[in-house]
Amino acid sequence: MSATNLIARDRLLARGFSIAPKGVLADTEIGPADKLVLLVLLDCAREGGGGRIFPSWEFLCRATALCRATIHSALKHLQKTGYLE
């Protein structure tokens, strides 16, 4: 592996990583934005010890690079499909 690849890999791993449940990735009932929002929420729950989480709109927008309207739509769809209460 070249030094450039090692640097790129180290930058990617420097902030840690998340684990995505395969069932979420394979679920055809939810779209890419839904999955991204859900994975960010799962990561928040994991870091916070589970249970209820209250991320801000600003955090969700920054973490997903999605606009508030898209996140709102994803949250509604995740509730409808049973991923969120």
C-alpha positions, 0 to 999 in steps of 0.5 A: 500500500502506498503512503498516499493510501495510508494517509487517506485511510488514516484520515478516514479512520481518525474520527472513528467509524460506525457500524451499519446493520445489514438489514438497514442497508438491504431494506428496499422500503427506505431510500438512501436519505432515510438510511443515512439519517437512520445511521447517523441517529444510530451512531448518536444512540450508540455514543450516548448509551442508547435510549432517547436521543435529541440531535439538533437540526443543525447537527443532522444537517451537518452530519448528513449533508442534507437539508432540513426538509429532506431530513424531516421527510426521512424522519417521517418515513422512518417512523412510518416504516417502524424504524423510529417511534 
